[in-house]
């Protein structure tokens, strides 16, 4: 049972780590896309989806690194 708990914690920490680093790097991609100019509705949609993904990543990854290992 202890081994199952260890894997569960590892999985949660991994998801939080991926979400945290995604939340750190996605704004760079968004800024690069905006700097290149948004000419079409599909490009605007991509920026919107990336923004929403960034907010979700912030929410999921906000606790990463705050708990002792």
N, CA, C and O atoms as a Maestro MAE file, in Angstrom:
{
 s_m_m2io_version
 :::
 2.0.0
}

f_m_ct {
 s_m_title
 :::
 protein
 m_atom[276] {
  # First column is atom index #
  i_m_mmod_type
  r_m_x_coord
  r_m_y_coord
  r_m_z_coord
  i_m_residue_number
  s_m_chain_name
  s_m_pdb_residue_name
  s_m_pdb_atom_name
  i_m_atomic_number
  :::
  1 25 0.815 -1.193 0.000 1 A "UNK " " N  " 7
  2 3 0.000 0.000 0.000 1 A "UNK " " CA " 6
  3 2 0.863 1.263 0.000 1 A "UNK " " C  " 6
  4 15 0.523 2.255 -0.645 1 A "UNK " " O  " 8
  5 25 1.970 1.220 0.720 2 A "UNK " " N  " 7
  6 3 2.876 2.363 0.761 2 A "UNK " " CA " 6
  7 2 3.420 2.678 -0.633 2 A "UNK " " C  " 6
  8 15 3.567 3.846 -0.993 2 A "UNK " " O  " 8
  9 25 3.712 1.658 -1.403 3 A "UNK " " N  " 7
  10 3 4.239 1.851 -2.749 3 A "UNK " " CA " 6
  11 2 3.211 2.550 -3.649 3 A "UNK " " C  " 6
  12 15 3.577 3.381 -4.480 3 A "UNK " " O  " 8
  13 25 1.945 2.216 -3.484 4 A "UNK " " N  " 7
  14 3 0.884 2.857 -4.263 4 A "UNK " " CA " 6
  15 2 0.824 4.341 -3.908 4 A "UNK " " C  " 6
  16 15 0.675 5.176 -4.800 4 A "UNK " " O  " 8
  17 25 0.934 4.680 -2.649 5 A "UNK " " N  " 7
  18 3 0.931 6.079 -2.220 5 A "UNK " " CA " 6
  19 2 2.113 6.834 -2.816 5 A "UNK " " C  " 6
  20 15 1.974 7.985 -3.230 5 A "UNK " " O  " 8
  21 25 3.276 6.186 -2.859 6 A "UNK " " N  " 7
  22 3 4.447 6.838 -3.430 6 A "UNK " " CA " 6
  23 2 4.220 7.145 -4.905 6 A "UNK " " C  " 6
  24 15 4.544 8.244 -5.356 6 A "UNK " " O  " 8
  25 25 3.674 6.206 -5.661 7 A "UNK " " N  " 7
  26 3 3.416 6.434 -7.076 7 A "UNK " " CA " 6
  27 2 2.358 7.512 -7.270 7 A "UNK " " C  " 6
  28 15 2.457 8.317 -8.197 7 A "UNK " " O  " 8
  29 25 1.355 7.535 -6.412 8 A "UNK " " N  " 7
  30 3 0.312 8.553 -6.510 8 A "UNK " " CA " 6
  31 2 0.917 9.932 -6.300 8 A "UNK " " C  " 6
  32 15 0.616 10.860 -7.052 8 A "UNK " " O  " 8
  33 25 1.760 10.080 -5.294 9 A "UNK " " N  " 7
  34 3 2.399 11.378 -5.038 9 A "UNK " " CA " 6
  35 2 3.320 11.750 -6.187 9 A "UNK " " C  " 6
  36 15 3.375 12.916 -6.580 9 A "UNK " " O  " 8
  37 25 4.034 10.793 -6.725 10 A "UNK " " N  " 7
  38 3 4.922 11.084 -7.853 10 A "UNK " " CA " 6
  39 2 4.122 11.560 -9.046 10 A "UNK " " C  " 6
  40 15 4.543 12.481 -9.746 10 A "UNK " " O  " 8
  41 25 2.971 10.946 -9.292 11 A "UNK " " N  " 7
  42 3 2.134 11.351 -10.417 11 A "UNK " " CA " 6
  43 2 1.592 12.752 -10.251 11 A "UNK " " C  " 6
  44 15 1.586 13.533 -11.202 11 A "UNK " " O  " 8
  45 25 1.140 13.078 -9.065 12 A "UNK " " N  " 7
  46 3 0.605 14.414 -8.814 12 A "UNK " " CA " 6
  47 2 1.706 15.446 -8.944 12 A "UNK " " C  " 6
  48 15 1.502 16.494 -9.557 12 A "UNK " " O  " 8
  49 25 2.862 15.170 -8.382 13 A "UNK " " N  " 7
  50 3 3.976 16.109 -8.466 13 A "UNK " " CA " 6
  51 2 4.406 16.298 -9.911 13 A "UNK " " C  " 6
  52 15 4.732 17.415 -10.312 13 A "UNK " " O  " 8
  53 25 4.413 15.241 -10.695 14 A "UNK " " N  " 7
  54 3 4.796 15.342 -12.098 14 A "UNK " " CA " 6
  55 2 3.816 16.213 -12.866 14 A "UNK " " C  " 6
  56 15 4.227 17.054 -13.666 14 A "UNK " " O  " 8
  57 25 2.535 16.019 -12.633 15 A "UNK " " N  " 7
  58 3 1.525 16.832 -13.312 15 A "UNK " " CA " 6
  59 2 1.672 18.293 -12.906 15 A "UNK " " C  " 6
  60 15 1.589 19.186 -13.749 15 A "UNK " " O  " 8
  61 25 1.890 18.538 -11.612 16 A "UNK " " N  " 7
  62 3 2.084 19.912 -11.148 16 A "UNK " " CA " 6
  63 2 3.336 20.532 -11.759 16 A "UNK " " C  " 6
  64 15 3.331 21.707 -12.125 16 A "UNK " " O  " 8
  65 25 4.399 19.755 -11.870 17 A "UNK " " N  " 7
  66 3 5.635 20.275 -12.459 17 A "UNK " " CA " 6
  67 2 5.442 20.633 -13.928 17 A "UNK " " C  " 6
  68 15 5.890 21.688 -14.377 17 A "UNK " " O  " 8
  69 25 4.784 19.768 -14.666 18 A "UNK " " N  " 7
  70 3 4.526 20.049 -16.082 18 A "UNK " " CA " 6
  71 2 3.640 21.270 -16.218 18 A "UNK " " C  " 6
  72 15 3.882 22.115 -17.080 18 A "UNK " " O  " 8
  73 25 2.614 21.377 -15.380 19 A "UNK " " N  " 7
  74 3 1.723 22.539 -15.431 19 A "UNK " " CA " 6
  75 2 2.461 23.811 -15.060 19 A "UNK " " C  " 6
  76 15 2.268 24.849 -15.693 19 A "UNK " " O  " 8
  77 25 3.307 23.742 -14.038 20 A "UNK " " N  " 7
  78 3 4.061 24.919 -13.614 20 A "UNK " " CA " 6
  79 2 4.971 25.426 -14.729 20 A "UNK " " C  " 6
  80 15 4.964 26.613 -15.056 20 A "UNK " " O  " 8
  81 25 5.746 24.525 -15.304 21 A "UNK " " N  " 7
  82 3 6.682 24.961 -16.350 21 A "UNK " " CA " 6
  83 2 5.956 25.343 -17.638 21 A "UNK " " C  " 6
  84 15 6.460 26.163 -18.407 21 A "UNK " " O  " 8
  85 25 4.797 24.770 -17.879 22 A "UNK " " N  " 7
  86 3 3.985 25.218 -19.010 22 A "UNK " " CA " 6
  87 2 3.489 26.635 -18.769 22 A "UNK " " C  " 6
  88 15 3.474 27.461 -19.682 22 A "UNK " " O  " 8
  89 25 3.082 26.911 -17.532 23 A "UNK " " N  " 7
  90 3 2.612 28.259 -17.203 23 A "UNK " " CA " 6
  91 2 3.742 29.280 -17.310 23 A "UNK " " C  " 6
  92 15 3.494 30.459 -17.564 23 A "UNK " " O  " 8
  93 25 4.966 28.836 -17.118 24 A "UNK " " N  " 7
  94 3 6.111 29.737 -17.243 24 A "UNK " " CA " 6
  95 2 6.443 29.997 -18.710 24 A "UNK " " C  " 6
  96 15 6.773 31.124 -19.078 24 A "UNK " " O  " 8
  97 25 6.358 28.969 -19.547 25 A "UNK " " N  " 7
  98 3 6.812 29.102 -20.928 25 A "UNK " " CA " 6
  99 2 5.730 29.541 -21.917 25 A "UNK " " C  " 6
  100 15 6.054 30.136 -22.945 25 A "UNK " " O  " 8
  101 25 4.473 29.269 -21.639 26 A "UNK " " N  " 7
  102 3 3.412 29.635 -22.575 26 A "UNK " " CA " 6
  103 2 3.322 31.137 -22.837 26 A "UNK " " C  " 6
  104 15 3.064 31.521 -23.978 26 A "UNK " " O  " 8
  105 25 3.518 32.000 -21.853 27 A "UNK " " N  " 7
  106 3 3.465 33.430 -22.161 27 A "UNK " " CA " 6
  107 2 4.495 33.875 -23.198 27 A "UNK " " C  " 6
  108 15 4.243 34.800 -23.969 27 A "UNK " " O  " 8
  109 25 5.648 33.218 -23.214 28 A "UNK " " N  " 7
  110 3 6.661 33.551 -24.226 28 A "UNK " " CA " 6
  111 2 6.113 33.247 -25.615 28 A "UNK " " C  " 6
  112 15 6.262 34.056 -26.531 28 A "UNK " " O  " 8
  113 25 5.492 32.111 -25.774 29 A "UNK " " N  " 7
  114 3 4.906 31.737 -27.053 29 A "UNK " " CA " 6
  115 2 3.784 32.689 -27.447 29 A "UNK " " C  " 6
  116 15 3.669 33.074 -28.610 29 A "UNK " " O  " 8
  117 25 2.968 33.062 -26.485 30 A "UNK " " N  " 7
  118 3 1.872 33.990 -26.762 30 A "UNK " " CA " 6
  119 2 2.415 35.335 -27.222 30 A "UNK " " C  " 6
  120 15 1.924 35.903 -28.197 30 A "UNK " " O  " 8
  121 25 3.418 35.844 -26.533 31 A "UNK " " N  " 7
  122 3 4.011 37.141 -26.912 31 A "UNK " " CA " 6
  123 2 4.635 37.059 -28.298 31 A "UNK " " C  " 6
  124 15 4.499 37.995 -29.086 31 A "UNK " " O  " 8
  125 25 5.315 35.964 -28.613 32 A "UNK " " N  " 7
  126 3 5.911 35.811 -29.945 32 A "UNK " " CA " 6
  127 2 4.841 35.793 -31.032 32 A "UNK " " C  " 6
  128 15 5.020 36.397 -32.090 32 A "UNK " " O  " 8
  129 25 3.739 35.111 -30.780 33 A "UNK " " N  " 7
  130 3 2.646 35.086 -31.749 33 A "UNK " " CA " 6
  131 2 2.032 36.470 -31.925 33 A "UNK " " C  " 6
  132 15 1.727 36.878 -33.046 33 A "UNK " " O  " 8
  133 25 1.851 37.187 -30.831 34 A "UNK " " N  " 7
  134 3 1.289 38.530 -30.916 34 A "UNK " " CA " 6
  135 2 2.253 39.503 -31.589 34 A "UNK " " C  " 6
  136 15 1.825 40.397 -32.319 34 A "UNK " " O  " 8
  137 25 3.543 39.334 -31.349 35 A "UNK " " N  " 7
  138 3 4.534 40.212 -31.973 35 A "UNK " " CA " 6
  139 2 4.579 40.007 -33.482 35 A "UNK " " C  " 6
  140 15 4.863 40.941 -34.233 35 A "UNK " " O  " 8
  141 25 4.299 38.781 -33.924 36 A "UNK " " N  " 7
  142 3 4.270 38.496 -35.349 36 A "UNK " " CA " 6
  143 2 3.016 39.018 -36.020 36 A "UNK " " C  " 6
  144 15 2.945 39.085 -37.248 36 A "UNK " " O  " 8
  145 25 2.042 39.382 -35.231 37 A "UNK " " N  " 7
  146 3 0.796 39.909 -35.777 37 A "UNK " " CA " 6
  147 2 -0.252 38.826 -35.901 37 A "UNK " " C  " 6
  148 15 0.037 37.697 -36.297 37 A "UNK " " O  " 8
  149 25 -1.459 39.185 -35.558 38 A "UNK " " N  " 7
  150 3 -2.593 38.263 -35.650 38 A "UNK " " CA " 6
  151 2 -3.468 38.760 -36.791 38 A "UNK " " C  " 6
  152 15 -4.159 39.771 -36.661 38 A "UNK " " O  " 8
  153 25 -3.435 38.039 -37.915 39 A "UNK " " N  " 7
  154 3 -4.127 38.483 -39.116 39 A "UNK " " CA " 6
  155 2 -5.448 37.775 -39.372 39 A "UNK " " C  " 6
  156 15 -6.342 38.339 -40.002 39 A "UNK " " O  " 8
  157 25 -5.577 36.567 -38.897 40 A "UNK " " N  " 7
  158 3 -6.763 35.775 -39.210 40 A "UNK " " CA " 6
  159 2 -7.466 35.355 -37.929 40 A "UNK " " C  " 6
  160 15 -6.879 35.378 -36.848 40 A "UNK " " O  " 8
  161 25 -8.730 34.970 -38.065 41 A "UNK " " N  " 7
  162 3 -9.497 34.507 -36.908 41 A "UNK " " CA " 6
  163 2 -8.895 33.246 -36.302 41 A "UNK " " C  " 6
  164 15 -8.955 33.046 -35.089 41 A "UNK " " O  " 8
  165 25 -8.309 32.391 -37.151 42 A "UNK " " N  " 7
  166 3 -7.712 31.165 -36.623 42 A "UNK " " CA " 6
  167 2 -6.505 31.486 -35.756 42 A "UNK " " C  " 6
  168 15 -6.283 30.840 -34.732 42 A "UNK " " O  " 8
  169 25 -5.723 32.482 -36.161 43 A "UNK " " N  " 7
  170 3 -4.576 32.876 -35.342 43 A "UNK " " CA " 6
  171 2 -5.034 33.470 -34.020 43 A "UNK " " C  " 6
  172 15 -4.430 33.217 -32.978 43 A "UNK " " O  " 8
  173 25 -6.093 34.254 -34.062 44 A "UNK " " N  " 7
  174 3 -6.655 34.814 -32.837 44 A "UNK " " CA " 6
  175 2 -7.183 33.690 -31.944 44 A "UNK " " C  " 6
  176 15 -7.050 33.752 -30.722 44 A "UNK " " O  " 8
  177 25 -7.774 32.678 -32.545 45 A "UNK " " N  " 7
  178 3 -8.249 31.524 -31.790 45 A "UNK " " CA " 6
  179 2 -7.118 30.762 -31.129 45 A "UNK " " C  " 6
  180 15 -7.246 30.304 -29.993 45 A "UNK " " O  " 8
  181 25 -6.006 30.628 -31.845 46 A "UNK " " N  " 7
  182 3 -4.837 29.942 -31.286 46 A "UNK " " CA " 6
  183 2 -4.322 30.702 -30.070 46 A "UNK " " C  " 6
  184 15 -4.004 30.100 -29.045 46 A "UNK " " O  " 8
  185 25 -4.241 32.023 -30.186 47 A "UNK " " N  " 7
  186 3 -3.781 32.840 -29.065 47 A "UNK " " CA " 6
  187 2 -4.745 32.694 -27.884 47 A "UNK " " C  " 6
  188 15 -4.314 32.594 -26.736 47 A "UNK " " O  " 8
  189 25 -6.042 32.684 -28.169 48 A "UNK " " N  " 7
  190 3 -7.032 32.507 -27.110 48 A "UNK " " CA " 6
  191 2 -6.918 31.161 -26.423 48 A "UNK " " C  " 6
  192 15 -6.994 31.075 -25.197 48 A "UNK " " O  " 8
  193 25 -6.737 30.112 -27.206 49 A "UNK " " N  " 7
  194 3 -6.586 28.772 -26.637 49 A "UNK " " CA " 6
  195 2 -5.312 28.692 -25.797 49 A "UNK " " C  " 6
  196 15 -5.322 28.097 -24.720 49 A "UNK " " O  " 8
  197 25 -4.225 29.279 -26.271 50 A "UNK " " N  " 7
  198 3 -2.989 29.282 -25.500 50 A "UNK " " CA " 6
  199 2 -3.146 30.060 -24.197 50 A "UNK " " C  " 6
  200 15 -2.597 29.672 -23.166 50 A "UNK " " O  " 8
  201 25 -3.894 31.156 -24.245 51 A "UNK " " N  " 7
  202 3 -4.137 31.935 -23.035 51 A "UNK " " CA " 6
  203 2 -4.933 31.126 -22.012 51 A "UNK " " C  " 6
  204 15 -4.601 31.110 -20.826 51 A "UNK " " O  " 8
  205 25 -5.986 30.455 -22.480 52 A "UNK " " N  " 7
  206 3 -6.788 29.619 -21.578 52 A "UNK " " CA " 6
  207 2 -5.947 28.466 -21.034 52 A "UNK " " C  " 6
  208 15 -6.042 28.136 -19.852 52 A "UNK " " O  " 8
  209 25 -5.132 27.855 -21.880 53 A "UNK " " N  " 7
  210 3 -4.246 26.778 -21.428 53 A "UNK " " CA " 6
  211 2 -3.268 27.299 -20.379 53 A "UNK " " C  " 6
  212 15 -2.931 26.587 -19.433 53 A "UNK " " O  " 8
  213 25 -2.818 28.531 -20.545 54 A "UNK " " N  " 7
  214 3 -1.903 29.121 -19.576 54 A "UNK " " CA " 6
  215 2 -2.594 29.314 -18.228 54 A "UNK " " C  " 6
  216 15 -2.003 29.043 -17.183 54 A "UNK " " O  " 8
  217 25 -3.830 29.776 -18.246 55 A "UNK " " N  " 7
  218 3 -4.569 29.960 -16.995 55 A "UNK " " CA " 6
  219 2 -4.817 28.623 -16.292 55 A "UNK " " C  " 6
  220 15 -4.727 28.537 -15.067 55 A "UNK " " O  " 8
  221 25 -5.127 27.591 -17.062 56 A "UNK " " N  " 7
  222 3 -5.333 26.258 -16.483 56 A "UNK " " CA " 6
  223 2 -4.022 25.737 -15.903 56 A "UNK " " C  " 6
  224 15 -4.008 25.144 -14.824 56 A "UNK " " O  " 8
  225 25 -2.925 25.956 -16.617 57 A "UNK " " N  " 7
  226 3 -1.621 25.519 -16.126 57 A "UNK " " CA " 6
  227 2 -1.250 26.256 -14.841 57 A "UNK " " C  " 6
  228 15 -0.694 25.652 -13.924 57 A "UNK " " O  " 8
  229 25 -1.549 27.544 -14.765 58 A "UNK " " N  " 7
  230 3 -1.309 28.283 -13.518 58 A "UNK " " CA " 6
  231 2 -2.102 27.675 -12.370 58 A "UNK " " C  " 6
  232 15 -1.576 27.502 -11.271 58 A "UNK " " O  " 8
  233 25 -3.357 27.355 -12.623 59 A "UNK " " N  " 7
  234 3 -4.207 26.802 -11.569 59 A "UNK " " CA " 6
  235 2 -3.691 25.446 -11.088 59 A "UNK " " C  " 6
  236 15 -3.611 25.198 -9.885 59 A "UNK " " O  " 8
  237 25 -3.342 24.573 -12.028 60 A "UNK " " N  " 7
  238 3 -2.889 23.234 -11.653 60 A "UNK " " CA " 6
  239 2 -1.501 23.265 -11.024 60 A "UNK " " C  " 6
  240 15 -1.236 22.532 -10.071 60 A "UNK " " O  " 8
  241 25 -0.617 24.103 -11.546 61 A "UNK " " N  " 7
  242 3 0.775 24.096 -11.091 61 A "UNK " " CA " 6
  243 2 1.110 25.073 -9.995 61 A "UNK " " C  " 6
  244 15 2.281 25.216 -9.644 61 A "UNK " " O  " 8
  245 25 0.111 25.761 -9.433 62 A "UNK " " N  " 7
  246 3 0.420 26.796 -8.455 62 A "UNK " " CA " 6
  247 2 1.048 26.264 -7.183 62 A "UNK " " C  " 6
  248 15 1.751 27.005 -6.496 62 A "UNK " " O  " 8
  249 25 0.819 25.004 -6.845 63 A "UNK " " N  " 7
  250 3 1.375 24.445 -5.609 63 A "UNK " " CA " 6
  251 2 2.698 23.720 -5.798 63 A "UNK " " C  " 6
  252 15 3.236 23.153 -4.847 63 A "UNK " " O  " 8
  253 25 3.219 23.733 -6.997 64 A "UNK " " N  " 7
  254 3 4.449 22.987 -7.281 64 A "UNK " " CA " 6
  255 2 5.611 23.565 -6.478 64 A "UNK " " C  " 6
  256 15 5.858 24.771 -6.508 64 A "UNK " " O  " 8
  257 25 6.315 22.703 -5.768 65 A "UNK " " N  " 7
  258 3 7.492 23.116 -5.010 65 A "UNK " " CA " 6
  259 2 7.188 23.686 -3.644 65 A "UNK " " C  " 6
  260 15 8.113 24.014 -2.900 65 A "UNK " " O  " 8
  261 25 5.918 23.814 -3.289 66 A "UNK " " N  " 7
  262 3 5.582 24.386 -1.980 66 A "UNK " " CA " 6
  263 2 5.496 23.320 -0.879 66 A "UNK " " C  " 6
  264 15 5.535 23.647 0.307 66 A "UNK " " O  " 8
  265 25 5.380 22.069 -1.265 67 A "UNK " " N  " 7
  266 3 5.310 20.994 -0.287 67 A "UNK " " CA " 6
  267 2 6.677 20.325 -0.166 67 A "UNK " " C  " 6
  268 15 7.393 20.180 -1.156 67 A "UNK " " O  " 8
  269 25 7.034 19.921 1.047 68 A "UNK " " N  " 7
  270 3 8.326 19.218 1.210 68 A "UNK " " CA " 6
  271 2 8.300 17.854 0.539 68 A "UNK " " C  " 6
  272 15 7.262 17.194 0.483 68 A "UNK " " O  " 8
  273 25 9.443 17.447 0.035 69 A "UNK " " N  " 7
  274 3 9.542 16.165 -0.683 69 A "UNK " " CA " 6
  275 2 9.528 14.994 0.200 69 A "UNK " " C  " 6
  276 15 9.605 13.861 -0.275 69 A "UNK " " O  " 8
  :::
 }
 m_bond[275] {
  # First column is bond index #
  i_m_from
  i_m_to
  i_m_order
  :::
  1 1 2 1
  2 2 3 1
  3 3 4 2
  4 3 5 1
  5 5 6 1
  6 6 7 1
  7 7 8 2
  8 7 9 1
  9 9 10 1
  10 10 11 1
  11 11 12 2
  12 11 13 1
  13 13 14 1
  14 14 15 1
  15 15 16 2
  16 15 17 1
  17 17 18 1
  18 18 19 1
  19 19 20 2
  20 19 21 1
  21 21 22 1
  22 22 23 1
  23 23 24 2
  24 23 25 1
  25 25 26 1
  26 26 27 1
  27 27 28 2
  28 27 29 1
  29 29 30 1
  30 30 31 1
  31 31 32 2
  32 31 33 1
  33 33 34 1
  34 34 35 1
  35 35 36 2
  36 35 37 1
  37 37 38 1
  38 38 39 1
  39 39 40 2
  40 39 41 1
  41 41 42 1
  42 42 43 1
  43 43 44 2
  44 43 45 1
  45 45 46 1
  46 46 47 1
  47 47 48 2
  48 47 49 1
  49 49 50 1
  50 50 51 1
  51 51 52 2
  52 51 53 1
  53 53 54 1
  54 54 55 1
  55 55 56 2
  56 55 57 1
  57 57 58 1
  58 58 59 1
  59 59 60 2
  60 59 61 1
  61 61 62 1
  62 62 63 1
  63 63 64 2
  64 63 65 1
  65 65 66 1
  66 66 67 1
  67 67 68 2
  68 67 69 1
  69 69 70 1
  70 70 71 1
  71 71 72 2
  72 71 73 1
  73 73 74 1
  74 74 75 1
  75 75 76 2
  76 75 77 1
  77 77 78 1
  78 78 79 1
  79 79 80 2
  80 79 81 1
  81 81 82 1
  82 82 83 1
  83 83 84 2
  84 83 85 1
  85 85 86 1
  86 86 87 1
  87 87 88 2
  88 87 89 1
  89 89 90 1
  90 90 91 1
  91 91 92 2
  92 91 93 1
  93 93 94 1
  94 94 95 1
  95 95 96 2
  96 95 97 1
  97 97 98 1
  98 98 99 1
  99 99 100 2
  100 99 101 1
  101 101 102 1
  102 102 103 1
  103 103 104 2
  104 103 105 1
  105 105 106 1
  106 106 107 1
  107 107 108 2
  108 107 109 1
  109 109 110 1
  110 110 111 1
  111 111 112 2
  112 111 113 1
  113 113 114 1
  114 114 115 1
  115 115 116 2
  116 115 117 1
  117 117 118 1
  118 118 119 1
  119 119 120 2
  120 119 121 1
  121 121 122 1
  122 122 123 1
  123 123 124 2
  124 123 125 1
  125 125 126 1
  126 126 127 1
  127 127 128 2
  128 127 129 1
  129 129 130 1
  130 130 131 1
  131 131 132 2
  132 131 133 1
  133 133 134 1
  134 134 135 1
  135 135 136 2
  136 135 137 1
  137 137 138 1
  138 138 139 1
  139 139 140 2
  140 139 141 1
  141 141 142 1
  142 142 143 1
  143 143 144 2
  144 143 145 1
  145 145 146 1
  146 146 147 1
  147 147 148 2
  148 147 149 1
  149 149 150 1
  150 150 151 1
  151 151 152 2
  152 151 153 1
  153 153 154 1
  154 154 155 1
  155 155 156 2
  156 155 157 1
  157 157 158 1
  158 158 159 1
  159 159 160 2
  160 159 161 1
  161 161 162 1
  162 162 163 1
  163 163 164 2
  164 163 165 1
  165 165 166 1
  166 166 167 1
  167 167 168 2
  168 167 169 1
  169 169 170 1
  170 170 171 1
  171 171 172 2
  172 171 173 1
  173 173 174 1
  174 174 175 1
  175 175 176 2
  176 175 177 1
  177 177 178 1
  178 178 179 1
  179 179 180 2
  180 179 181 1
  181 181 182 1
  182 182 183 1
  183 183 184 2
  184 183 185 1
  185 185 186 1
  186 186 187 1
  187 187 188 2
  188 187 189 1
  189 189 190 1
  190 190 191 1
  191 191 192 2
  192 191 193 1
  193 193 194 1
  194 194 195 1
  195 195 196 2
  196 195 197 1
  197 197 198 1
  198 198 199 1
  199 199 200 2
  200 199 201 1
  201 201 202 1
  202 202 203 1
  203 203 204 2
  204 203 205 1
  205 205 206 1
  206 206 207 1
  207 207 208 2
  208 207 209 1
  209 209 210 1
  210 210 211 1
  211 211 212 2
  212 211 213 1
  213 213 214 1
  214 214 215 1
  215 215 216 2
  216 215 217 1
  217 217 218 1
  218 218 219 1
  219 219 220 2
  220 219 221 1
  221 221 222 1
  222 222 223 1
  223 223 224 2
  224 223 225 1
  225 225 226 1
  226 226 227 1
  227 227 228 2
  228 227 229 1
  229 229 230 1
  230 230 231 1
  231 231 232 2
  232 231 233 1
  233 233 234 1
  234 234 235 1
  235 235 236 2
  236 235 237 1
  237 237 238 1
  238 238 239 1
  239 239 240 2
  240 239 241 1
  241 241 242 1
  242 242 243 1
  243 243 244 2
  244 243 245 1
  245 245 246 1
  246 246 247 1
  247 247 248 2
  248 247 249 1
  249 249 250 1
  250 250 251 1
  251 251 252 2
  252 251 253 1
  253 253 254 1
  254 254 255 1
  255 255 256 2
  256 255 257 1
  257 257 258 1
  258 258 259 1
  259 259 260 2
  260 259 261 1
  261 261 262 1
  262 262 263 1
  263 263 264 2
  264 263 265 1
  265 265 266 1
  266 266 267 1
  267 267 268 2
  268 267 269 1
  269 269 270 1
  270 270 271 1
  271 271 272 2
  272 271 273 1
  273 273 274 1
  274 274 275 1
  275 275 276 2
  :::
 }
}
